Amino acid sequence: MTIRLYNTASRTKQDFVPINPDRITLYVCGPTVYGRAHIGNFRPAVVFDVLQRLLRHAYGPDKLVYARNITDIDDKIIDKARAEGVPIDTITERYEALYLEDAATLGVERPDLHPHATTSIPAMVAMIATLIDKGHAYAAQGHVLFDVASHGDYGSLLRRPLDEMIAGARVEVAPYKKNPADFVLWKPSAKDQPGWPSPWGRGRPGWHIECSAMIAESLGQTIDIHGGGIDLTFPHHENECAQSACAHDGARLANVWMHNGFLNFGGGEKMSKSLGNVQSVGDLTDAGWTGDELRLALLSAHYRQPLTWDEALLLQMRARLEKWLRKLGDVPRGLRPPPPGAVVDALSDDLNTPAALAAIAGVEGDREALLGALAFLGLPSLSSERSRSAADARGGDDADSARIDALVAQRTAARKARDWAESDRIRDALAAEGVLLEDGPGGTLWRRG
């Protein structure tokens, strides 16, 4: 099978050819653990969880090394710890635990490696020293900065001129910089701030160097795929590209760069902690939504496109899941049939989850194929009694659900025959019972109002 992925660096969709089919490498930027992650932060976690499932299916379960980092040293973490009067590891351990708990709720499998910034400080110091030795970084007033002008290929990821990229971007102005675009690799720490020894004094790393060093240390100089949210392309990933290439004699950091789109509210405003418009997984489950419903909602749009997040979307996903659960009935624990070819083919085309969900509609009559498709997508959590019992409680008894399914099927047949009067009659009769219909590309879903 051939997997095709859109590469941000080339702006094209291309066949995925691993560097080594026996050791495929995937790195995804993980959370900075200073607060609880919001549902938008979990879009990359869910998207790349699907990708790692696809890669393991195509090449073998043991052929992929998947790493997702934890940023556990950052000024926001320091500020949070100071505000609470606690050590930084109290903050980082708390919010890492919540992140992992929320990820599990969404069906996200643990990566093979989860490097932490604080355990990779020696690797960062060594990479910074290499950059200085090669003339790509310089020390100034206790700081070490990357000299952007020293790298003629800066901007290769976005393929835009430097002045265009930094126009409007928040660039720190400091007297010790040669160029306003130069970025910090190492910064000094005050006595009341966490710090580590280095040739440039006690301090801590800048954000960008962390991922480059952790990738080189855990996966190698050049990896197959690097993923993250679209907001990381500049400056974070552009800076990763530059410093890694300069440290490794021009070797590229990743062969394929993948970025997921934003999660937006109904008004088109992106979900952001700085805007104060966030919902955590915990908020949503407390409101009665299941992890399966949230995961399916995150997969409902193509990963590269923005996704509008609202109650209408969640209600649609709830109805779709309830329909599938009714068709599956009681599934023996641990049963996982292989996924249908149509679903695998859809995901092999740049993780086209909408096409995969449409393909599921074609196998709904085959219980085993349906189970294989849903398990391959990581939903529903068939081993979770909570999801099953919640769907059962909302869906009514099996006989009534079967009756409604039959009426929906009759209405579908009437619509195909262009018998609009009969279609409207069935719709109105169901509405009188409190059963609402939702027509979509994959067919008609129903839910109780």
ROVOSE-340499 format. One line per 8 residues: their letters; for each residue x, y, z of N, C-alpha, C. Coordinates in steps of 0.05 Angstrom, whole numbers. Layout:
A = X:Y:Z:X:Y:Z:X:Y:Z | ...
end
This chain:
MTIRLYNT = 17:-24:0:0:0:0:18:25:0 | 7:46:-12:22:71:-14:8:92:3 | 23:105:21:13:127:37:22:153:25 | 4:171:20:10:198:10:5:219:31 | 24:237:36:22:257:57:28:284:45 | 14:304:55:19:332:47:43:342:63 | 64:351:49:88:361:62:88:392:61 | 87:404:85:86:433:87:111:445:73
ASRTKQDF = 134:431:75:159:442:64:158:444:33 | 145:425:20:144:424:-9:118:435:-20 | 98:438:-3:71:447:-11:58:427:-31 | 66:402:-29:54:381:-46:47:357:-30 | 30:341:-41:23:315:-30:41:295:-44 | 56:279:-28:76:261:-40:75:233:-28 | 85:214:-42:87:187:-32:106:187:-8 | 97:174:13:114:171:37:134:149:33
VPINPDRI = 160:156:33:181:136:30:199:138:55 | 197:119:73:213:121:98:243:119:94 | 258:132:111:287:130:109:296:101:114 | 283:88:133:288:60:140:262:47:147 | 251:30:129:225:18:134:224:2:160 | 247:-6:171:247:-21:196:248:-3:220 | 252:23:216:252:42:239:242:69:229 | 216:71:227:204:96:218:202:115:242
TLYVCGPT = 209:140:238:211:159:260:190:182:257 | 175:187:278:154:207:279:157:222:305 | 158:249:302:159:267:326:138:287:324 | 123:291:346:101:311:347:106:329:371 | 104:355:367:107:373:389:84:370:409 | 92:365:434:73:361:455:67:386:471 | 55:382:495:46:406:510:68:419:527 | 63:444:532:78:458:553:61:457:578
VYGRAHIG = 70:444:599:52:437:621:52:458:643 | 38:480:637:35:501:657:5:505:664 | -12:492:649:-41:494:654:-54:471:640 | -80:467:644:-94:445:632:-98:451:602 | -92:432:586:-94:435:557:-124:437:549 | -130:454:529:-158:455:519:-162:436:496 | -187:433:488:-194:413:468:-179:418:442 | -174:444:435:-159:450:411:-131:440:412
NFRPAVVF = -119:440:436:-92:429:439:-91:399:432 | -114:386:434:-114:357:429:-119:349:400 | -123:369:383:-127:362:355:-102:348:344 | -77:359:348:-54:345:338:-50:318:351 | -56:316:377:-53:290:390:-71:269:377 | -96:276:371:-114:257:358:-106:252:329 | -100:273:314:-92:270:286:-68:251:283 | -47:256:299:-23:240:295:-25:213:309
DVLQRLLR = -45:210:326:-51:183:336:-63:166:314 | -79:178:297:-89:163:273:-66:157:254 | -48:176:250:-25:171:232:-8:148:243 | -3:148:269:15:126:279:1:99:276 | -26:98:279:-41:73:275:-38:64:246 | -40:84:227:-38:77:199:-10:67:192 | 11:80:202:38:72:197:44:44:208 | 34:39:231:38:12:243:23:-9:227
HAYGPDKL = 0:-2:217:-16:-21:201:-1:-27:175 | 11:-6:163:25:-10:137:52:-23:139 | 67:-17:160:94:-27:161:99:-48:183 | 81:-50:202:84:-69:224:84:-54:250 | 72:-65:271:69:-51:297:94:-43:310 | 116:-57:304:142:-51:317:161:-35:299 | 152:-26:277:169:-12:258:169:18:261 | 153:29:279:151:57:283:161:65:310
VYARNITD = 177:87:311:185:99:337:171:126:337 | 152:129:355:136:154:356:143:168:382 | 151:193:380:158:210:403:141:235:404 | 132:241:428:117:266:433:128:278:458 | 140:302:456:155:313:479:137:326:500 | 148:331:523:136:347:544:155:371:549 | 145:395:546:160:419:553:155:425:582 | 174:419:599:170:422:628:189:443:640
IDDKIIDK = 200:461:623:214:484:633:207:507:614 | 195:528:625:185:550:608:179:573:627 | 180:597:617:174:620:634:146:620:645 | 127:609:630:100:608:640:98:588:664 | 113:567:662:114:548:685:126:561:709 | 148:576:705:161:590:727:142:609:740 | 127:625:724:108:644:734:86:631:750 | 76:608:739:54:594:753:64:583:780
ARAEGVPI = 88:572:781:99:561:806:103:584:826 | 113:607:816:117:629:834:90:639:846 | 70:640:829:44:650:838:32:631:859 | 37:605:857:26:586:876:46:581:900 | 70:591:897:90:586:918:99:557:921 | 102:544:898:109:516:898:132:511:878 | 147:489:880:168:483:861:156:478:833 | 172:482:812:161:479:785:152:451:779
DTITERYE = 165:431:792:156:403:785:129:397:797 | 120:412:817:92:409:826:73:417:804 | 79:439:790:63:448:768:64:428:745 | 88:421:737:91:405:713:80:377:716 | 84:365:739:73:338:744:43:339:745 | 31:360:756:2:362:758:-10:363:730 | 1:381:713:-12:385:687:-4:364:666 | 19:351:670:25:329:653:6:306:658
ALYLEDAA = 1:301:684:-18:279:691:-46:285:679 | -55:310:681:-81:317:669:-81:314:639 | -58:321:626:-56:318:597:-59:289:589 | -45:272:603:-45:243:596:-73:232:602 | -86:241:623:-113:232:630:-132:240:608 | -131:265:599:-149:275:578:-143:261:552 | -117:256:546:-111:243:521:-122:214:521 | -121:201:543:-132:174:545:-162:174:541
TLGVERPD = -176:195:552:-204:198:548:-211:199:519 | -194:212:503:-198:215:474:-188:191:458 | -180:170:472:-171:146:457:-143:149:446 | -127:169:455:-100:173:444:-81:153:458 | -67:137:442:-49:118:453:-23:132:461 | -10:121:482:15:133:491:37:129:470 | 53:150:464:75:146:445:96:128:456 | 114:119:438:136:102:446:155:117:465
LHPHATTS = 160:142:458:178:159:474:165:185:482 | 170:194:506:159:220:514:181:236:528 | 201:245:512:224:260:524:215:286:537 | 227:291:560:222:316:575:245:335:571 | 239:361:569:260:381:565:280:380:587 | 271:377:612:290:379:635:309:355:636 | 302:333:623:321:310:624:339:310:599 | 336:329:581:352:331:557:370:356:557
IPAMVAMI = 373:369:580:390:393:581:418:388:571 | 432:366:579:459:362:569:460:361:538 | 440:349:526:439:348:496:436:376:485 | 420:392:498:416:420:488:442:436:491 | 455:434:514:480:448:518:501:440:497 | 502:414:491:521:404:471:514:415:443 | 489:416:436:481:426:410:487:456:408 | 482:471:429:488:499:429:518:504:425
ATLIDKGH = 534:489:439:563:491:437:572:486:408 | 560:466:395:566:460:367:559:483:349 | 536:495:354:528:518:337:547:542:341 | 557:546:365:576:568:369:602:561:354 | 611:536:357:637:528:344:635:531:314 | 612:527:302:609:528:273:601:556:263 | 600:575:282:595:603:274:566:610:269 | 548:594:280:519:599:276:505:610:301
AYAAQGHV = 520:613:323:509:624:347:530:640:362 | 522:657:379:541:674:394:531:679:422 | 550:683:441:543:688:468:544:718:473 | 525:728:489:524:756:495:508:761:521 | 521:773:541:509:780:566:494:756:579 | 507:733:580:495:710:592:476:695:575 | 470:705:552:452:692:532:468:680:510 | 456:660:497:467:650:472:445:652:451
LFDVASHG = 451:664:428:431:669:408:439:656:381 | 419:647:367:424:636:340:426:660:321 | 447:659:305:452:681:285:437:674:259 | 413:685:256:397:678:233:411:684:207 | 426:706:206:439:714:181:461:694:173 | 470:677:191:491:658:185:480:634:169 | 454:631:168:441:608:155:427:618:129 | 440:614:107:429:625:82:402:613:74
DYGSLLRR = 395:590:86:370:576:78:348:581:98 | 351:602:115:330:608:135:305:616:120 | 282:603:128:257:608:114:250:585:95 | 266:563:95:262:541:76:236:527:81 | 226:526:106:201:512:112:177:528:101 | 176:553:107:154:570:97:159:580:69 | 184:580:60:192:590:34:183:619:30 | 189:635:50:183:664:49:208:679:59
PLDEMIAG = 212:703:49:235:719:57:234:726:87 | 257:729:99:259:734:128:243:759:136 | 246:781:122:233:805:130:202:802:128 | 193:786:110:164:781:107:154:764:130 | 170:744:139:162:727:160:160:741:187 | 180:759:192:180:772:218:162:796:219 | 153:806:196:135:829:196:110:823:211 | 104:837:231:80:833:248:84:812:269
ARVEVAPY = 106:797:268:111:776:289:122:790:313 | 118:776:336:128:787:361:158:780:363 | 175:799:358:204:795:358:215:810:382 | 229:796:399:240:810:423:264:827:415 | 262:853:422:284:871:417:302:872:442 | 328:867:438:347:867:460:374:878:450 | 388:893:467:413:905:459:435:886:452 | 433:861:463:454:842:458:450:826:432
KKNPADFV = 429:831:417:424:817:392:439:831:369 | 451:814:351:462:825:327:439:833:307 | 418:817:307:396:821:289:370:817:305 | 349:833:301:325:830:316:312:802:313 | 318:788:291:306:762:286:321:739:300 | 346:745:310:361:724:324:345:715:348 | 346:689:353:329:678:375:346:664:396 | 335:663:420:350:654:443:353:623:444
LWKPSAKD = 377:614:448:383:586:452:387:580:482 | 398:599:496:403:596:525:400:623:538 | 388:624:562:383:649:576:392:645:605 | 401:667:618:409:665:646:385:662:665 | 390:648:687:369:644:707:377:660:733 | 357:674:744:362:688:769:363:667:791 | 371:676:815:375:657:838:349:643:844 | 326:657:841:300:645:848:287:630:825
QPGWPSPW = 302:627:803:292:612:780:307:586:776 | 294:566:765:309:541:760:330:545:739 | 353:532:742:374:535:723:393:511:724 | 410:510:703:429:488:700:456:500:693 | 478:487:700:504:497:693:509:495:663 | 525:514:653:532:513:625:557:529:621 | 571:527:598:595:544:593:589:574:593 | 563:581:591:556:610:590:543:619:616
GRGRPGWH = 545:603:636:534:610:662:509:594:668 | 500:596:693:476:582:701:451:593:686 | 436:575:675:413:585:660:395:563:651 | 379:568:631:359:549:621:356:552:591 | 346:532:577:345:533:548:323:551:538 | 326:561:513:304:573:499:286:550:488 | 261:558:481:242:537:473:250:522:447 | 260:537:427:264:524:401:286:502:402
IECSAMIA = 307:507:418:329:487:418:320:461:430 | 299:462:447:291:438:461:284:415:442 | 266:421:423:257:400:405:279:390:387 | 296:408:377:318:398:360:337:379:375 | 343:386:400:360:369:415:347:342:423 | 322:344:430:307:319:438:304:300:414 | 299:312:390:297:295:366:323:281:360 | 345:297:360:371:285:354:378:263:374
ESLGQTID = 372:268:399:379:250:421:363:224:420 | 337:226:414:319:203:416:314:189:389 | 315:204:367:307:193:341:329:194:320 | 347:214:321:367:216:300:368:244:288 | 388:249:272:391:276:260:369:282:240 | 361:264:223:339:268:204:318:247:209 | 293:257:213:271:238:219:252:238:195 | 234:219:195:215:216:173:194:238:173
IHGGGIDL = 181:241:196:158:259:197:159:276:223 | 155:302:220:152:320:243:125:333:241 | 109:331:263:82:342:263:77:362:285 | 55:377:281:47:396:301:25:414:290 | 16:433:306:-5:451:298:6:472:278 | -12:483:262:-5:503:242:8:528:255 | 1:533:280:12:557:293:42:554:299 | 53:529:297:81:525:303:99:528:279
TFPHHENE = 88:532:256:105:533:232:126:556:234 | 117:579:244:135:601:249:128:614:275 | 148:618:293:176:614:288:187:587:296 | 171:571:311:182:547:324:194:528:304 | 179:519:285:189:498:267:210:509:247 | 206:534:239:226:547:222:253:548:237 | 252:555:262:277:556:278:289:529:283 | 272:509:287:282:482:290:297:473:265
CAQSACAH = 285:479:241:298:472:216:326:484:214 | 327:510:220:352:525:217:374:514:236 | 368:513:262:389:505:281:397:476:277 | 379:458:270:386:430:266:404:427:241 | 397:441:220:413:439:195:441:450:200 | 443:472:215:469:484:221:486:466:239 | 473:453:258:488:435:277:497:410:263 | 482:401:243:487:375:230:497:377:202
DGARLANV = 512:398:196:526:401:170:506:401:147 | 483:414:151:464:416:129:443:395:127 | 445:374:144:425:352:143:398:364:151 | 377:357:135:350:367:142:340:353:167 | 323:367:181:312:357:206:291:335:201 | 274:340:181:252:321:175:247:320:146 | 240:297:135:234:294:107:205:304:101 | 187:300:120:160:309:117:151:325:141
WMHNGFLN = 139:348:136:128:365:156:98:366:153 | 83:360:175:54:359:174:43:378:196 | 23:393:189:11:412:207:-19:411:206 | -32:410:229:-61:410:230:-72:438:234 | -96:443:224:-109:469:226:-120:475:254 | -129:500:257:-139:509:283:-167:497:288 | -173:498:314:-201:492:323:-213:519:328 | -236:525:315:-249:551:318:-276:548:330
FGGGEKMS = -285:569:344:-312:570:353:-330:578:330 | -356:578:334:-375:583:312:-370:609:299 | -360:630:313:-356:656:301:-330:657:286 | -315:636:284:-290:636:269:-266:643:286 | -269:649:311:-247:656:329:-233:631:338 | -206:630:335:-192:606:343:-193:603:374 | -193:577:383:-193:572:411:-165:577:422 | -163:594:443:-137:602:453:-139:609:482
KSLGNVQS = -119:601:498:-118:609:526:-116:639:529 | -101:651:511:-98:680:513:-124:695:508 | -142:683:492:-168:696:487:-188:688:508 | -182:668:525:-200:660:546:-224:645:537 | -223:634:513:-247:620:502:-243:590:500 | -231:579:521:-223:551:519:-242:532:534 | -243:507:525:-258:486:538:-238:463:540 | -235:452:564:-218:429:568:-234:403:563
VGDLTDAG = -220:381:560:-233:356:558:-250:350:583 | -239:358:606:-254:354:631:-280:371:631 | -279:396:621:-303:412:620:-324:398:603 | -316:387:580:-334:375:561:-346:349:572 | -329:332:585:-340:308:596:-358:313:619 | -352:334:635:-370:342:657:-397:351:646 | -397:362:622:-422:370:609:-437:347:597 | -426:323:598:-441:300:589:-431:288:563
WTGDELRL = -411:300:550:-401:288:525:-381:266:531 | -380:245:515:-361:224:519:-336:229:503 | -315:215:511:-289:217:497:-292:209:468 | -309:189:462:-314:180:435:-326:202:418 | -346:216:429:-359:238:415:-339:260:409 | -322:266:428:-302:287:424:-282:279:403 | -272:254:405:-252:245:385:-264:245:357 | -289:235:354:-301:235:328:-304:263:317
ALLSAHYR = -312:282:335:-314:310:326:-288:320:316 | -266:314:329:-239:323:321:-231:311:294 | -242:288:287:-235:275:262:-255:281:240 | -276:296:246:-297:300:226:-289:317:203 | -269:334:206:-259:351:184:-231:342:177 | -222:348:152:-195:341:145:-175:356:163 | -154:342:171:-136:353:191:-124:380:184 | -120:385:157:-107:410:149:-126:433:148
QPLTWDEA = -152:428:151:-172:449:149:-180:458:177 | -188:484:180:-199:492:206:-224:477:213 | -229:473:238:-252:458:247:-269:476:265 | -294:480:258:-312:496:274:-324:478:297 | -319:487:321:-327:471:345:-352:484:358 | -374:469:357:-398:479:370:-415:455:378 | -437:461:391:-455:440:401:-468:425:378 | -473:438:356:-485:425:333:-467:402:323
LLLQMRAR = -441:408:322:-422:387:314:-423:363:333 | -422:369:359:-422:347:378:-448:331:378 | -470:344:374:-496:330:372:-496:312:348 | -485:321:326:-484:305:302:-466:280:306 | -444:284:320:-426:261:325:-439:242:345 | -454:252:364:-468:235:383:-489:217:368 | -503:229:350:-523:213:335:-509:192:318 | -487:199:306:-473:180:289:-462:157:305
LEKWLRKL = -451:163:328:-440:141:345:-462:123:356 | -484:135:364:-506:119:374:-517:100:352 | -517:109:328:-526:92:306:-507:68:303 | -481:74:303:-461:52:301:-462:33:324 | -465:44:348:-466:26:372:-491:8:371 | -513:18:361:-537:1:358:-532:-21:338 | -518:-15:317:-513:-35:297:-493:-56:307 | -474:-48:324:-454:-66:334:-466:-85:355
GDVPRGLR = -483:-74:372:-494:-91:394:-473:-98:414 | -474:-121:425:-455:-130:446:-430:-142:432 | -408:-129:436:-383:-137:424:-365:-151:444 | -356:-175:439:-338:-188:458:-313:-172:463 | -305:-170:488:-282:-154:496:-257:-164:481 | -241:-146:470:-216:-153:457:-219:-160:428 | -243:-162:417:-247:-169:389:-240:-145:372 | -221:-148:354:-212:-126:336:-207:-137:308
PPPPGAVV = -228:-138:291:-224:-147:264:-207:-127:248 | -195:-136:226:-179:-117:210:-197:-95:198 | -186:-72:192:-202:-50:181:-209:-55:152 | -232:-46:142:-239:-49:114:-219:-34:96 | -215:-44:73:-196:-32:54:-203:-4:47 | -229:2:44:-238:29:36:-230:50:57 | -231:42:83:-224:60:104:-193:65:104 | -178:44:101:-149:46:100:-141:63:76
DALSDDLN = -154:59:53:-147:74:29:-152:104:34 | -174:110:47:-181:139:52:-160:151:70 | -152:137:91:-132:148:109:-104:149:96 | -99:132:77:-73:132:63:-71:156:44 | -93:169:39:-93:193:22:-92:217:41 | -69:223:52:-65:246:70:-85:247:93 | -88:225:106:-106:223:129:-133:235:124 | -146:227:103:-172:238:95:-194:226:113
TPAALAAI = -196:236:137:-216:225:156:-245:229:147 | -252:251:134:-280:253:124:-286:231:104 | -267:224:86:-271:203:67:-273:176:82 | -256:173:103:-257:148:118:-284:144:132 | -295:166:143:-321:164:156:-343:159:136 | -341:170:112:-360:164:90:-358:135:82 | -333:124:82:-330:96:75:-343:78:95 | -344:86:120:-356:70:141:-386:66:135
AGVEGDRE = -398:87:123:-427:84:116:-431:61:97 | -411:54:81:-414:32:62:-411:5:74 | -402:3:99:-398:-23:112:-415:-26:137 | -434:-8:141:-450:-9:165:-466:-34:168 | -473:-46:145:-488:-71:147:-472:-95:154 | -445:-93:154:-427:-115:160:-415:-109:188 | -426:-123:208:-419:-117:236:-389:-119:240 | -376:-139:229:-347:-143:234:-331:-121:220
ALLGALAF = -339:-114:196:-325:-92:181:-328:-66:196 | -352:-61:206:-358:-36:221:-340:-35:246 | -339:-57:260:-322:-58:284:-293:-53:278 | -283:-65:256:-255:-61:248:-250:-32:240 | -269:-19:227:-265:9:219:-263:27:243 | -282:23:262:-283:40:286:-259:36:304 | -250:11:306:-227:6:323:-202:18:310 | -200:17:284:-177:28:270:-175:58:274
LGLPSLSS = -198:72:275:-198:100:280:-195:107:310 | -194:87:326:-192:92:355:-218:99:368 | -241:91:356:-267:97:367:-287:76:357 | -309:72:372:-311:81:399:-294:65:418 | -293:73:443:-277:57:462:-294:33:470 | -292:12:454:-310:-10:457:-306:-25:484 | -283:-21:496:-278:-34:522:-288:-16:545 | -299:7:538:-308:26:559:-338:22:563
ERSRSAAD = -346:13:586:-374:10:592:-388:36:594 | -373:58:601:-385:84:604:-397:93:577 | -381:90:555:-391:98:529:-415:82:520 | -413:56:525:-435:38:517:-460:44:532 | -458:47:559:-482:51:575:-494:78:570 | -477:99:564:-488:125:559:-504:125:533 | -493:111:513:-508:109:488:-534:94:491 | -533:72:507:-557:56:511:-578:73:526
ARGGDDAD = -569:89:545:-588:105:561:-602:126:543 | -587:137:524:-599:158:507:-614:145:484 | -607:121:476:-619:110:452:-644:94:456 | -651:89:481:-676:74:486:-671:44:482 | -692:28:484:-688:-1:482:-684:-9:453 | -673:-33:450:-666:-42:423:-689:-43:404 | -713:-52:414:-736:-54:396:-744:-27:385 | -745:-7:403:-753:20:394:-733:31:375
SARIDALV = -707:27:380:-686:37:363:-689:24:335 | -694:-2:335:-697:-16:309:-721:-5:294 | -743:2:308:-766:13:295:-760:40:282 | -745:57:297:-738:83:286:-719:80:262 | -700:61:264:-682:56:242:-697:49:217 | -718:32:221:-734:23:198:-749:47:185 | -760:65:202:-774:88:192:-755:107:177 | -731:110:188:-711:127:174:-704:114:147
AQRTAARK = -702:88:146:-696:74:121:-719:79:101 | -744:78:110:-767:83:93:-766:111:82 | -759:130:99:-757:158:90:-735:161:69 | -712:148:74:-691:149:54:-700:139:27 | -715:116:28:-725:105:2:-744:125:-11 | -761:138:5:-780:157:-6:-765:181:-18 | -744:190:-6:-729:212:-17:-716:205:-43 | -705:180:-45:-693:171:-70:-714:170:-92
ARDWAESD = -739:163:-84:-760:161:-104:-773:189:-109 | -762:209:-95:-773:237:-97:-802:239:-88 | -809:221:-69:-835:222:-57:-833:240:-33 | -834:266:-38:-829:285:-16:-851:285:5 | -875:280:-3:-898:279:16:-894:257:36 | -886:233:27:-881:211:45:-857:217:63 | -836:228:51:-812:235:66:-819:255:89 | -835:275:82:-843:295:103:-861:282:124
RIRDALAA = -878:264:116:-896:251:135:-880:236:156 | -860:220:147:-844:205:166:-828:223:184 | -817:244:172:-801:263:188:-819:275:210 | -843:284:202:-860:297:221:-870:278:243 | -875:253:235:-884:233:255:-862:228:275 | -837:226:266:-815:222:285:-811:246:302 | -813:270:290:-810:294:306:-830:296:328 | -855:287:323:-876:287:343:-868:269:367
EGVLLEDG = -852:249:362:-842:231:383:-817:242:397 | -807:265:387:-783:276:398:-758:265:385 | -760:253:361:-737:242:347:-730:262:325 | -706:272:325:-697:292:306:-679:279:285 | -682:287:260:-667:275:238:-646:296:228 | -623:285:221:-601:302:210:-591:289:184 | -597:302:161:-588:292:135:-560:302:129 | -543:284:120:-516:291:114:-505:274:91
PGGTLWRR = -480:280:83:-468:264:60:-467:234:65 | -464:227:91:-463:198:97:-489:185:102 | -511:200:98:-538:189:103:-552:205:124 | -574:194:135:-590:207:155:-585:195:182 | -579:213:201:-575:205:229:-599:214:245 | -605:200:267:-627:209:284:-617:210:313 | -630:228:328:-625:230:357:-651:238:370 | -652:232:396:-675:241:412:-671:269:421
G = -691:286:418:-688:314:426:-689:317:456
end
